[in-house]
């Protein structure tokens, strides 16, 4: 047996208002659910992007309100969004128009391209062609 895919990915950010503006207004993701000051949940195609405030998440996990094991991370995380070459070019233009600095634009030696930016929490956000992993 093997998992069919990744259902959800989690990033952490203390300033939920800043990351909500980024993911909603800059990336255009659909806000699925919000529960300030703890979390934001976004729909992204067939997957979910969850953004938790690490300080609040630790407190609520310690209170045992949900039967979910506590989890979390400290420091910047990373998420990569699948994109075609044309979409990466369009993302570059959109991000620059929104004032988001491009951290790196890289053509991989084995094929495919990646575009990297940072969200307001410092998380590394990548847009990449699936070819970088041999997935076309």
TIRO-2110 file (N, C-alpha, C; in Angstrom, 1 decimal):
// TIRO-2110
0.8, -1.2, 0.0, N, 1, A
0.0, 0.0, 0.0, CA, 1, A
0.9, 1.2, 0.0, C, 1, A
0.4, 2.3, -0.6, N, 2, A
1.1, 3.6, -0.7, CA, 2, A
0.1, 4.7, -0.7, C, 2, A
0.4, 5.8, 0.1, N, 3, A
-0.5, 6.9, 0.0, CA, 3, A
-0.7, 7.5, -1.4, C, 3, A
-1.9, 7.9, -1.7, N, 4, A
-2.2, 8.4, -3.0, CA, 4, A
-1.8, 9.8, -3.3, C, 4, A
-1.5, 10.6, -2.2, N, 5, A
-1.1, 12.0, -2.4, CA, 5, A
-1.1, 12.7, -1.0, C, 5, A
-0.8, 13.9, -1.0, N, 6, A
-0.7, 14.7, 0.2, CA, 6, A
-2.0, 15.5, 0.3, C, 6, A
-2.8, 15.3, 1.4, N, 7, A
-4.0, 15.9, 1.6, CA, 7, A
-3.9, 17.3, 2.2, C, 7, A
-3.0, 17.5, 3.1, N, 8, A
-2.8, 18.8, 3.7, CA, 8, A
-1.3, 19.0, 4.0, C, 8, A
-0.9, 20.3, 4.0, N, 9, A
0.4, 20.8, 4.3, CA, 9, A
0.2, 21.9, 5.3, C, 9, A
1.2, 22.0, 6.3, N, 10, A
1.1, 23.0, 7.3, CA, 10, A
2.3, 23.9, 7.3, C, 10, A
2.0, 25.2, 7.5, N, 11, A
3.0, 26.2, 7.7, CA, 11, A
2.6, 26.9, 9.0, C, 11, A
3.5, 27.6, 9.6, N, 12, A
3.3, 28.3, 10.8, CA, 12, A
3.6, 29.8, 10.7, C, 12, A
2.8, 30.6, 11.3, N, 13, A
2.9, 32.1, 11.2, CA, 13, A
2.3, 32.7, 12.5, C, 13, A
3.0, 33.6, 13.1, N, 14, A
2.4, 34.3, 14.3, CA, 14, A
1.5, 35.4, 13.9, C, 14, A
1.7, 36.1, 12.8, N, 15, A
0.9, 37.2, 12.3, CA, 15, A
-0.1, 36.7, 11.3, C, 15, A
-1.3, 36.2, 11.7, N, 16, A
-2.2, 35.6, 10.8, CA, 16, A
-2.8, 36.6, 9.8, C, 16, A
-3.0, 37.8, 10.3, N, 17, A
-3.5, 38.9, 9.4, CA, 17, A
-2.6, 39.1, 8.2, C, 17, A
-1.3, 39.1, 8.4, N, 18, A
-0.4, 39.4, 7.3, CA, 18, A
-0.3, 38.2, 6.4, C, 18, A
-0.3, 37.0, 6.9, N, 19, A
-0.3, 35.8, 6.0, CA, 19, A
-1.6, 35.6, 5.3, C, 19, A
-2.7, 36.0, 6.0, N, 20, A
-4.0, 35.9, 5.3, CA, 20, A
-4.1, 36.9, 4.1, C, 20, A
-3.6, 38.1, 4.2, N, 21, A
-3.5, 39.0, 3.1, CA, 21, A
-2.7, 38.4, 2.0, C, 21, A
-1.5, 37.8, 2.3, N, 22, A
-0.6, 37.2, 1.3, CA, 22, A
-1.3, 36.1, 0.6, C, 22, A
-1.8, 35.1, 1.3, N, 23, A
-2.3, 33.9, 0.6, CA, 23, A
-3.7, 34.2, 0.0, C, 23, A
-4.5, 35.1, 0.5, N, 24, A
-5.8, 35.4, -0.1, CA, 24, A
-5.6, 36.4, -1.3, C, 24, A
-4.9, 37.5, -1.0, N, 25, A
-4.8, 38.6, -2.0, CA, 25, A
-3.7, 38.4, -3.0, C, 25, A
-2.6, 37.9, -2.6, N, 26, A
-1.4, 37.8, -3.5, CA, 26, A
-1.5, 36.5, -4.3, C, 26, A
-1.7, 35.3, -3.5, N, 27, A
-1.8, 34.0, -4.2, CA, 27, A
-3.2, 33.7, -4.7, C, 27, A
-4.2, 34.3, -4.2, N, 28, A
-5.6, 34.1, -4.6, CA, 28, A
-6.1, 32.7, -4.1, C, 28, A
-5.6, 32.2, -3.1, N, 29, A
-6.1, 30.9, -2.5, CA, 29, A
-7.5, 31.2, -1.9, C, 29, A
-8.3, 30.1, -2.0, N, 30, A
-9.7, 30.2, -1.4, CA, 30, A
-9.6, 29.9, 0.1, C, 30, A
-10.0, 30.9, 0.9, N, 31, A
-10.1, 30.7, 2.4, CA, 31, A
-11.2, 29.7, 2.7, C, 31, A
-10.9, 28.6, 3.3, N, 32, A
-11.8, 27.6, 3.7, CA, 32, A
-12.4, 27.9, 5.1, C, 32, A
-11.5, 28.2, 6.0, N, 33, A
-11.9, 28.4, 7.4, CA, 33, A
-10.9, 29.3, 8.1, C, 33, A
-11.4, 30.1, 9.0, N, 34, A
-10.5, 30.9, 9.8, CA, 34, A
-10.9, 30.8, 11.3, C, 34, A
-10.0, 30.7, 12.2, N, 35, A
-10.3, 30.8, 13.6, CA, 35, A
-9.2, 31.5, 14.3, C, 35, A
-9.2, 32.9, 14.2, N, 36, A
-8.2, 33.7, 14.8, CA, 36, A
-8.3, 33.5, 16.3, C, 36, A
-7.2, 33.6, 17.1, N, 37, A
-5.8, 33.8, 16.6, CA, 37, A
-5.1, 32.5, 16.3, C, 37, A
-5.8, 31.4, 16.1, N, 38, A
-5.1, 30.1, 16.0, CA, 38, A
-4.8, 29.6, 14.6, C, 38, A
-5.7, 29.8, 13.6, N, 39, A
-5.5, 29.1, 12.4, CA, 39, A
-6.2, 29.8, 11.2, C, 39, A
-5.6, 29.4, 10.0, N, 40, A
-6.3, 29.7, 8.7, CA, 40, A
-6.2, 28.4, 7.9, C, 40, A
-7.2, 28.1, 7.2, N, 41, A
-7.2, 26.9, 6.3, CA, 41, A
-7.6, 27.4, 4.9, C, 41, A
-6.8, 26.9, 3.9, N, 42, A
-7.0, 27.3, 2.5, CA, 42, A
-7.2, 26.1, 1.7, C, 42, A
-8.1, 26.2, 0.7, N, 43, A
-8.2, 25.1, -0.3, CA, 43, A
-7.3, 25.4, -1.4, C, 43, A
-6.6, 24.4, -1.9, N, 44, A
-5.6, 24.6, -3.0, CA, 44, A
-5.8, 23.3, -3.9, C, 44, A
-6.6, 23.5, -4.9, N, 45, A
-6.9, 22.3, -5.8, CA, 45, A
-7.5, 21.2, -5.0, C, 45, A
-6.9, 20.0, -5.0, N, 46, A
-7.3, 18.9, -4.3, CA, 46, A
-6.7, 18.7, -2.9, C, 46, A
-6.0, 19.8, -2.5, N, 47, A
-5.3, 19.7, -1.2, CA, 47, A
-5.7, 20.9, -0.3, C, 47, A
-5.2, 20.9, 0.9, N, 48, A
-5.5, 21.9, 1.9, CA, 48, A
-4.1, 22.5, 2.4, C, 48, A
-4.1, 23.8, 2.5, N, 49, A
-2.9, 24.4, 3.2, CA, 49, A
-3.4, 25.0, 4.5, C, 49, A
-2.8, 24.5, 5.6, N, 50, A
-3.2, 24.9, 6.9, CA, 50, A
-2.1, 25.8, 7.4, C, 50, A
-2.5, 26.9, 8.0, N, 51, A
-1.5, 27.9, 8.6, CA, 51, A
-1.9, 28.1, 10.1, C, 51, A
-1.0, 27.7, 11.0, N, 52, A
-1.3, 27.8, 12.4, CA, 52, A
-0.4, 28.8, 13.1, C, 52, A
-0.9, 29.5, 14.0, N, 53, A
-0.1, 30.4, 14.9, CA, 53, A
0.6, 29.4, 15.9, C, 53, A
1.9, 29.3, 15.9, N, 54, A
2.6, 28.3, 16.7, CA, 54, A
2.3, 28.5, 18.2, C, 54, A
2.3, 29.7, 18.7, N, 55, A
2.2, 29.9, 20.1, CA, 55, A
0.8, 29.5, 20.6, C, 55, A
-0.2, 29.8, 19.8, N, 56, A
-1.6, 29.5, 20.2, CA, 56, A
-1.9, 28.0, 20.0, C, 56, A
-1.3, 27.4, 19.0, N, 57, A
-1.5, 26.0, 18.7, CA, 57, A
-0.9, 25.2, 19.8, C, 57, A
0.2, 25.6, 20.3, N, 58, A
0.9, 24.8, 21.5, CA, 58, A
0.0, 24.9, 22.7, C, 58, A
-0.6, 26.1, 23.0, N, 59, A
-1.5, 26.2, 24.1, CA, 59, A
-2.8, 25.3, 24.0, C, 59, A
-3.4, 25.4, 22.8, N, 60, A
-4.7, 24.6, 22.7, CA, 60, A
-4.4, 23.1, 22.6, C, 60, A
-3.2, 22.7, 22.1, N, 61, A
-2.9, 21.3, 22.1, CA, 61, A
-2.7, 20.8, 23.6, C, 61, A
-2.1, 21.7, 24.4, N, 62, A
-1.8, 21.3, 25.8, CA, 62, A
-3.1, 21.2, 26.6, C, 62, A
-4.1, 22.0, 26.1, N, 63, A
-5.4, 21.9, 26.8, CA, 63, A
-6.2, 20.6, 26.5, C, 63, A
-5.8, 20.0, 25.4, N, 64, A
-6.4, 18.7, 25.0, CA, 64, A
-7.8, 18.8, 24.5, C, 64, A
-8.2, 19.9, 23.8, N, 65, A
-9.5, 20.2, 23.3, CA, 65, A
-9.9, 19.2, 22.2, C, 65, A
-8.9, 18.8, 21.4, N, 66, A
-9.1, 17.8, 20.4, CA, 66, A
-8.3, 16.6, 20.6, C, 66, A
-8.8, 15.4, 20.1, N, 67, A
-8.0, 14.2, 20.3, CA, 67, A
-7.0, 14.1, 19.2, C, 67, A
-6.2, 15.1, 18.9, N, 68, A
-5.2, 15.2, 17.8, CA, 68, A
-3.9, 15.3, 18.5, C, 68, A
-2.9, 14.5, 18.2, N, 69, A
-1.6, 14.7, 18.8, CA, 69, A
-1.0, 16.1, 18.5, C, 69, A
-0.4, 16.7, 19.4, N, 70, A
0.2, 18.0, 19.2, CA, 70, A
1.3, 17.9, 18.1, C, 70, A
1.4, 19.0, 17.3, N, 71, A
2.5, 19.0, 16.3, CA, 71, A
2.8, 20.5, 16.1, C, 71, A
4.0, 20.7, 15.5, N, 72, A
4.3, 22.1, 15.3, CA, 72, A
5.8, 22.2, 14.8, C, 72, A
6.2, 23.4, 14.5, N, 73, A
7.5, 23.6, 14.0, CA, 73, A
8.0, 25.0, 14.4, C, 73, A
9.3, 25.2, 14.5, N, 74, A
9.8, 26.5, 14.8, CA, 74, A
10.7, 26.9, 13.7, C, 74, A
10.6, 28.1, 13.2, N, 75, A
11.3, 28.6, 12.1, CA, 75, A
10.6, 28.5, 10.8, C, 75, A
11.2, 29.0, 9.7, N, 76, A
10.5, 29.0, 8.4, CA, 76, A
10.3, 27.6, 7.9, C, 76, A
9.2, 27.4, 7.3, N, 77, A
8.9, 26.2, 6.6, CA, 77, A
8.9, 26.4, 5.1, C, 77, A
8.4, 25.4, 4.4, N, 78, A
8.5, 25.4, 2.9, CA, 78, A
7.3, 24.7, 2.3, C, 78, A
6.7, 25.3, 1.3, N, 79, A
5.7, 24.6, 0.5, CA, 79, A
6.0, 25.0, -1.0, C, 79, A
5.7, 24.0, -1.8, N, 80, A
5.9, 24.2, -3.3, CA, 80, A
4.6, 23.9, -4.0, C, 80, A
4.2, 24.9, -4.8, N, 81, A
3.0, 24.8, -5.6, CA, 81, A
3.3, 24.3, -7.0, C, 81, A
2.6, 23.4, -7.5, N, 82, A
2.8, 22.9, -8.9, CA, 82, A
2.4, 23.9, -9.9, C, 82, A
3.2, 24.1, -10.9, N, 83, A
3.0, 25.1, -11.9, CA, 83, A
3.6, 24.7, -13.3, C, 83, A
3.0, 25.1, -14.3, N, 84, A
3.6, 24.9, -15.7, CA, 84, A
4.6, 26.0, -15.9, C, 84, A
5.4, 25.9, -17.0, N, 85, A
6.4, 27.0, -17.3, CA, 85, A
5.7, 28.3, -17.5, C, 85, A
4.5, 28.3, -18.2, N, 86, A
3.8, 29.5, -18.5, CA, 86, A
3.2, 30.1, -17.2, C, 86, A
2.7, 29.2, -16.3, N, 87, A
2.2, 29.7, -15.0, CA, 87, A
3.3, 30.3, -14.2, C, 87, A
4.5, 29.7, -14.2, N, 88, A
5.6, 30.3, -13.4, CA, 88, A
5.9, 31.7, -13.9, C, 88, A
5.9, 31.9, -15.3, N, 89, A
6.2, 33.2, -15.8, CA, 89, A
5.1, 34.2, -15.4, C, 89, A
3.8, 33.7, -15.4, N, 90, A
2.7, 34.6, -14.9, CA, 90, A
2.8, 34.9, -13.4, C, 90, A
3.2, 33.9, -12.6, N, 91, A
3.4, 34.1, -11.2, CA, 91, A
4.5, 35.2, -10.9, C, 91, A
5.5, 35.1, -11.7, N, 92, A
6.6, 36.1, -11.5, CA, 92, A
6.1, 37.5, -11.7, C, 92, A
5.3, 37.7, -12.8, N, 93, A
4.7, 39.0, -13.1, CA, 93, A
3.8, 39.4, -12.0, C, 93, A
2.9, 38.5, -11.6, N, 94, A
1.9, 38.8, -10.5, CA, 94, A
2.6, 39.2, -9.2, C, 94, A
3.5, 38.4, -8.8, N, 95, A
4.2, 38.6, -7.5, CA, 95, A
5.0, 39.9, -7.6, C, 95, A
5.7, 40.2, -8.6, N, 96, A
6.4, 41.5, -8.7, CA, 96, A
5.4, 42.6, -8.7, C, 96, A
4.3, 42.5, -9.4, N, 97, A
3.3, 43.6, -9.4, CA, 97, A
2.7, 43.8, -8.0, C, 97, A
2.7, 42.8, -7.2, N, 98, A
2.1, 42.9, -5.8, CA, 98, A
3.2, 43.3, -4.9, C, 98, A
4.5, 43.6, -5.4, N, 99, A
5.6, 44.0, -4.5, CA, 99, A
6.3, 42.9, -3.7, C, 99, A
6.1, 41.6, -4.2, N, 100, A
6.7, 40.5, -3.5, CA, 100, A
8.1, 40.3, -4.2, C, 100, A
9.2, 40.3, -3.4, N, 101, A
10.5, 40.1, -3.9, CA, 101, A
10.7, 38.6, -4.4, C, 101, A
11.3, 38.5, -5.5, N, 102, A
11.6, 37.1, -6.0, CA, 102, A
13.0, 36.8, -5.4, C, 102, A
13.0, 35.7, -4.6, N, 103, A
14.2, 35.3, -4.0, CA, 103, A
15.1, 34.5, -4.9, C, 103, A
14.5, 33.7, -5.8, N, 104, A
15.3, 32.9, -6.7, CA, 104, A
14.4, 32.4, -7.9, C, 104, A
15.0, 32.4, -9.0, N, 105, A
14.3, 31.8, -10.2, CA, 105, A
15.4, 30.9, -10.8, C, 105, A
15.1, 29.6, -10.8, N, 106, A
16.2, 28.6, -11.0, CA, 106, A
15.7, 27.6, -12.0, C, 106, A
16.5, 27.3, -13.1, N, 107, A
16.3, 26.3, -14.0, CA, 107, A
17.1, 25.1, -13.5, C, 107, A
16.5, 24.0, -13.2, N, 108, A
17.1, 22.8, -12.7, CA, 108, A
17.9, 22.1, -13.8, C, 108, A
19.1, 21.6, -13.5, N, 109, A
19.9, 20.9, -14.5, CA, 109, A
19.2, 19.7, -15.2, C, 109, A
18.4, 19.0, -14.4, N, 110, A
17.6, 17.8, -14.9, CA, 110, A
16.3, 18.2, -15.6, C, 110, A
16.0, 19.5, -15.7, N, 111, A
14.8, 19.9, -16.3, CA, 111, A
13.8, 20.5, -15.3, C, 111, A
13.1, 21.5, -15.8, N, 112, A
12.1, 22.2, -14.9, CA, 112, A
12.6, 23.4, -14.3, C, 112, A
11.8, 24.2, -13.8, N, 113, A
12.1, 25.5, -13.3, CA, 113, A
11.4, 25.7, -11.9, C, 113, A
12.0, 26.5, -11.0, N, 114, A
11.4, 26.9, -9.7, CA, 114, A
11.5, 28.3, -9.5, C, 114, A
10.5, 28.9, -8.9, N, 115, A
10.5, 30.3, -8.6, CA, 115, A
10.2, 30.4, -7.1, C, 115, A
11.1, 31.1, -6.3, N, 116, A
11.0, 31.2, -4.9, CA, 116, A
10.7, 32.6, -4.4, C, 116, A
9.8, 32.7, -3.4, N, 117, A
9.5, 33.9, -2.7, CA, 117, A
9.4, 33.6, -1.2, C, 117, A
9.2, 34.6, -0.4, N, 118, A
8.9, 34.4, 1.1, CA, 118, A
7.6, 35.0, 1.4, C, 118, A
6.8, 34.3, 2.3, N, 119, A
5.6, 34.9, 2.8, CA, 119, A
5.9, 35.8, 3.9, C, 119, A
4.9, 36.6, 4.5, N, 120, A
5.2, 37.5, 5.5, CA, 120, A
5.8, 36.9, 6.8, C, 120, A
5.6, 35.6, 7.0, N, 121, A
6.2, 34.9, 8.2, CA, 121, A
7.6, 34.3, 7.9, C, 121, A
8.1, 34.5, 6.7, N, 122, A
9.4, 34.0, 6.3, CA, 122, A
9.5, 32.6, 5.8, C, 122, A
8.3, 32.0, 5.6, N, 123, A
8.2, 30.7, 5.0, CA, 123, A
8.7, 30.8, 3.5, C, 123, A
9.4, 29.7, 3.0, N, 124, A
9.8, 29.7, 1.6, CA, 124, A
8.7, 29.1, 0.8, C, 124, A
8.2, 29.9, -0.2, N, 125, A
7.2, 29.5, -1.1, CA, 125, A
7.7, 29.3, -2.5, C, 125, A
7.5, 28.2, -3.0, N, 126, A
8.1, 27.8, -4.3, CA, 126, A
7.0, 27.5, -5.3, C, 126, A
7.1, 27.9, -6.5, N, 127, A
6.3, 27.5, -7.6, CA, 127, A
7.2, 26.7, -8.6, C, 127, A
6.9, 25.5, -8.9, N, 128, A
7.8, 24.6, -9.7, CA, 128, A
7.1, 23.7, -10.6, C, 128, A
7.8, 23.4, -11.7, N, 129, A
7.2, 22.5, -12.7, CA, 129, A
7.4, 21.1, -12.1, C, 129, A
6.4, 20.2, -12.3, N, 130, A
6.6, 18.9, -11.8, CA, 130, A
7.7, 18.1, -12.3, C, 130, A
8.3, 18.5, -13.5, N, 131, A
9.4, 17.9, -14.1, CA, 131, A
10.7, 17.9, -13.2, C, 131, A
10.7, 18.8, -12.2, N, 132, A
11.9, 18.8, -11.3, CA, 132, A
12.0, 17.5, -10.5, C, 132, A
10.9, 16.8, -10.4, N, 133, A
10.8, 15.5, -9.7, CA, 133, A
10.5, 14.4, -10.6, C, 133, A
10.6, 14.6, -11.9, N, 134, A
10.3, 13.6, -12.9, CA, 134, A
8.8, 13.3, -13.0, C, 134, A
8.0, 14.2, -12.5, N, 135, A
6.5, 14.1, -12.6, CA, 135, A
6.0, 15.0, -13.7, C, 135, A
5.6, 14.5, -14.8, N, 136, A
5.0, 15.4, -15.8, CA, 136, A
3.6, 15.4, -15.9, C, 136, A
END
